[in-house]
Amino acid sequence: MTAPCPLPFLTREPSRIPVTRKLAWFALQVHANYERRVGDLLAEKGYACYVPLLHCRRQWSDRVKELSLPLFPGYVFCELDVEQRLPVLVTPRVRGIVGAGKQPLSIPDEELAMVRTVVSSGLMSGPHPYLNVGQRVLIERGPLAGVKGTLVDVNGSPRVVVSIELLQRSIAAQVEANWVRPVA
């Protein structure tokens, strides 16, 4: 008769503790102009995806057309378990998961929530160069109340820049100067 193993993690019996996986949001790099198609393919596989769209008007010589273009061209946001990423990576037109080397890095839920708030606010917004320095502000009033960002001045018009740090991409929304206050 053998002595029982003193360390429970060395036994061969299956664990009775349920394994829970943490889902997180990741930025997927995709082929240009395939953002919505990749989002649809991943949704068919059961993943939550987000492709923020910018609604704009384009003038051609004979007409004006309303377009919905990706706010972050070449990227799709997907909620997944990083340990089970193979089904995402083999999806057509997906180039990879944004990260450091081969290690995928998740996007903080707060950053993605702020981008969603700006996109759904209905205010004039659009891509903006990424900023490393600037004054951080909290919007206290208006449709963007609760959003934190960087205050910039564009031709005398105050705007708040909301950034996705991992992608080093930003969007800017026009705000009233009295809506914001500095964040310590």
C-alpha positions in Angstrom: 0.0 0.0 0.0 1.4 3.4 -1.0 1.2 6.4 1.2 -1.2 9.2 0.1 0.4 12.1 -1.6 0.7 15.0 0.8 0.2 17.7 -1.8 -3.2 17.7 -3.4 -2.0 19.3 -6.6 0.2 16.3 -7.3 -2.7 13.7 -7.2 -4.0 12.2 -10.4 -7.6 12.6 -9.5 -9.5 15.3 -11.5 -10.0 18.5 -9.6 -13.4 19.2 -8.2 -12.9 23.0 -8.3 -14.5 24.5 -11.4 -12.1 26.3 -13.6 -13.3 29.8 -14.5 -11.7 31.8 -17.3 -11.6 35.6 -17.3 -12.7 37.2 -20.5 -11.0 40.4 -21.5 -11.1 42.8 -24.5 -8.2 42.6 -27.0 -7.5 44.5 -30.1 -7.2 42.3 -33.2 -5.2 43.6 -36.1 -7.0 42.8 -39.3 -6.6 43.4 -43.1 -7.6 46.9 -44.2 -11.3 47.3 -45.1 -12.3 44.0 -43.5 -13.1 45.3 -40.0 -16.8 44.7 -40.2 -16.5 41.4 -42.0 -14.1 40.1 -39.4 -16.5 41.3 -36.7 -19.4 39.4 -38.3 -17.3 36.2 -38.6 -16.3 36.4 -35.0 -19.8 37.1 -33.9 -20.9 33.9 -35.8 -18.4 32.0 -33.7 -19.9 33.4 -30.5 -17.5 36.2 -29.6 -18.4 39.7 -28.5 -16.9 42.1 -31.0 -16.9 45.9 -31.3 -16.0 47.9 -34.4 -16.5 51.6 -33.7 -17.8 53.4 -36.8 -17.4 57.0 -37.8 -20.3 58.4 -39.8 -19.3 61.0 -42.3 -20.2 62.6 -45.6 -18.0 62.4 -48.7 -18.2 64.7 -51.7 -17.8 63.2 -55.1 -18.0 65.3 -58.3 -21.6 64.2 -58.9 -23.0 63.4 -55.5 -22.6 63.5 -51.7 -22.6 60.1 -50.0 -23.0 59.1 -46.3 -20.4 56.6 -45.2 -19.7 54.6 -42.1 -16.0 54.1 -41.8 -14.1 52.3 -39.0 -12.9 54.7 -36.4 -9.7 52.6 -35.9 -8.8 51.3 -39.4 -7.2 47.9 -39.3 -8.5 47.0 -35.8 -11.4 45.1 -34.3 -12.0 44.8 -30.6 -12.9 41.3 -29.4 -13.7 39.9 -25.9 -12.1 36.5 -25.5 -10.2 34.2 -23.2 -6.5 34.6 -24.2 -5.8 31.0 -23.4 -8.4 29.9 -26.0 -7.4 32.3 -28.8 -6.8 29.9 -31.7 -10.3 30.1 -33.1 -9.9 33.9 -33.3 -6.5 33.7 -34.9 -7.6 31.3 -37.6 -10.5 33.6 -38.6 -9.9 34.8 -42.2 -8.4 38.3 -42.5 -7.2 38.3 -38.8 -3.5 39.2 -38.7 -3.0 38.8 -34.9 -3.7 40.1 -31.5 -2.0 43.3 -30.5 0.5 42.9 -27.7 4.1 42.9 -26.7 6.0 40.4 -28.8 3.9 37.2 -28.7 2.2 38.1 -25.5 -1.3 39.6 -26.2 -2.2 42.6 -24.0 -5.7 43.4 -23.0 -7.4 46.7 -23.3 -8.8 48.1 -20.0 -12.6 48.0 -19.9 -12.7 51.6 -18.8 -10.9 52.8 -22.0 -13.2 50.8 -24.3 -16.3 52.0 -22.4 -15.2 55.7 -22.9 -14.7 55.1 -26.6 -18.2 53.6 -26.7 -19.6 56.6 -24.9 -18.0 59.1 -27.3 -19.1 57.1 -30.4 -22.7 56.8 -29.2 -23.1 60.4 -27.9 -24.0 61.8 -31.3 -21.5 64.6 -30.9 -19.2 65.5 -33.7 -16.1 63.2 -33.2 -13.4 61.7 -35.2 -9.9 60.3 -35.2 -7.2 62.4 -33.4 -3.5 62.1 -33.2 -2.4 60.2 -30.1 -1.1 62.4 -27.3 1.5 61.4 -24.7 1.3 64.7 -22.7 -1.6 67.0 -21.9 -4.0 67.8 -19.2 -6.2 65.0 -18.1 -9.8 66.1 -17.6 -13.1 64.6 -16.4 -16.3 65.7 -18.2 -18.9 66.5 -15.6 -21.9 67.6 -17.8 -23.4 66.9 -21.1 -23.8 63.6 -23.0 -20.2 62.6 -22.2 -20.5 62.9 -18.4 -18.1 60.6 -16.7 -15.6 60.3 -19.6 -11.9 61.0 -18.8 -9.6 62.3 -21.5 -7.1 64.9 -22.5 -8.2 68.4 -23.1 -6.9 70.0 -26.3 -7.6 73.2 -28.2 -8.4 72.9 -31.9 -8.8 76.3 -33.6 -10.2 77.8 -30.5 -12.6 75.0 -29.9 -12.1 72.7 -26.9 -12.0 69.0 -27.5 -11.5 66.0 -25.3 -9.2 63.3 -26.6 -10.0 59.7 -25.5 -7.2 57.2 -26.1 -6.7 53.5 -26.5 -3.2 53.3 -24.9 -2.3 49.9 -26.4 -3.0 50.9 -30.0 -1.7 54.5 -29.5 -4.8 55.7 -31.3 -7.2 58.4 -30.1 -10.5 60.1 -30.9 -11.5 63.6 -30.2 -15.0 65.0 -29.3 -16.0 68.6 -29.2 -17.1 69.8 -25.8 -18.1 72.9 -24.0 -15.3 74.4 -21.8 -17.5 74.5 -18.8 -18.3 70.8 -19.0 -14.8 69.7 -17.9 -12.7 69.8 -14.8 -9.0 68.8 -14.3 -8.3 65.3 -12.9 -5.6 65.1 -10.2 
